[in-house]
């Protein structure tokens, strides 16, 4: 039985999906949030439910606790940036969207 289960298991072709590996270049934080903050402040406020100044203020306050809440960078993955984690949290609390 155990041997059958092992033979039926599909071999992994990669550890991290290629499109996830390109998150640094084409992810929501790198493209959308930065562009909204630079060019369209009202859309940024609508998306995050706070204005840019308040967002940066919250991020700076979180930064004081950086070493306590920051995840470690490992060989396999880099942790999410604090700004991205805050943006995802605010977006989730405002809308209930899952990512």
C-alpha positions, 0 to 999 in steps of 0.5 A: 500500500505504502509503495503504491502511494509512492509510485503514484506521487508526481515528481516535483519539477521545481521548488518555487513556481517560476511566476512566483520567482518573478514577484520582485519584478512584477508583483503587486508591491513593486508595480501597483502600490508604488505607482499609485502612491506616486501618481494617483493619491486618491486611488492609493487611498481607495486601495489601502483605505488610508492615505500615503502619509498615514501608511508611511507613519504606520510603517515607521511605527512598525519599523521600530519593532523590525527585528521582532516581527521580521522573518529571517531570509533563508536560502530558499525564500526571501521574506515579504517586505514590511511595506508589502505585509502592511499593505496586504494586512490593510487590504485584507482588513478593509475588504476581506480579499484573500491573496 
